[in-house]
Amino acid sequence: MPTQSRTAAIVGIHNTRQARRLDGSTSRSLTIEAIRGALDDAGLTLSDVDGISAGPEGATLIHDMRLGPAWQGSNFGIGMVQEAIAAVEQGLTDVAVLVAAQAGAYTDHAATAPWTRPENEFVAPWGMFTAAEFALVARRHMEIYGTTRDQLSIVASTIRNNGHRNPDAVYFGRGPFEPDDIVASRPIADPFHLLDCAMTSEGGCALVIANVERSNDLRKKPIHVLGTGSDFIGPSYQFPPTWDLAGRDGRVPNGLIGRRAADLAFAQAGLERSDVDVLELYDPFSFEIIRQLEAFRFVSEGEGGPFVADGHIGPTGTTPVTTDGGLMSFSHAGSNPQMLQRVIRGVQQLRNEAGPLQVPNARVALCSNGGAGALFNTVVLLGDEPS
């Protein structure tokens, strides 16, 4: 049974335009645009806001937008949602805006994106970079369970075709993609080719989380956070990850990071895996979808590859995944905006606002951030009704 009733809900969302480059935009201008758009979506105004979560920029936004005195969040991605829900339910804030945006940060295109390459003595001398870190985990799974290159290509082409059909995606109209197109792209880090990997882009997004018992005349149906969980096994992009790296009791290795988080979220929600209608999974690389399906117990270990090969993760499959095109095709605007996007798409699905990629009768969505190469996983279960 769920552990408590919820008074906090997601009541507003907004995406700015997403593009490979947004000339004339700055991270600050996109942040302001996203805040105003999410408040308008909720039917609220700045005068209603008494909380901001925006990472290091939070305090500056509170000052510059004259929102104080106000609650300030400090987390990132789905962690921002967890933190804001708790703050609203504890009475620390009634209306909190969660926002992230980035433009102009990725300029050295001879290197991988700056938010994924800390330059320290444990990484830089050895040529370690993000794709190689995730590739180590993928390759180990292929050796243990026989996961195939074709199965990775099915994941990548499925998600990229979702973006091809999404008018708001950076790669809208760039497909359709066949599995053979994935392996025809240049190799990056075995087993990954270019089209197995997330792109880079610019853009912003925001969510509004409010106490629905105190917020009247909301414009849209509230979407409720039914359960959450977070798992960390180390700092991202600083140590070479391995599938078998384990923590305090050895039961959940890095390759299955997120299992504990998902179990906690489902226990809080009082739901089963079969209750989930759509999975908005974080997709930095194709294998991460297979890994998360197994880690979150939607399939048994080693069964993720055959599961995707049977067509289950497509828009009309039994378990639609990453319906907007994800990091591969929708947007990958920095370290934080990409993570909030998973939650925004989950909200859109449950509101029946996902356009051509709408999953019919979607009522429960699972959204995730992170992965085994990043050494963390966070999950949130969303519902169109409270627990």
Secondary structure, 3 states (H helix, E strand, C coil): CCCCCCCEEEEEEEECCCECCCCCCCHHHHHHHHHHHHHHHHCCCHHHCCEEECHHHHHHHHHHCCCCCCEEECCCCHHHHHHHHHHHHCCCCCEEEEEEEECCCCCCCCCCCHHHCCCCCCCHHHCCCHHHHHHHHHHHHHHHHCCCHHHHHHHHHHHHHHHHHCCCCCCCCCCCCCHHHHHHCCEEECCEEHHHECCCCEEEEEEEEEECCCCCCCCCCCEEEEEEEEEECCCCCCCCCCCCCCCCCCCCCHHHCCHHHHHHHHHHHCCCHHHCCEEECCCCEHHHHHHHHHHCCCCCCCCHHHHHHCCCCCCCCCCCECCCCHHHHCCCCCCCHHHHHHHHHHHHHHCCCCHHHCCCCCCEEEEEEEECCCCEEEEEEEECCCC
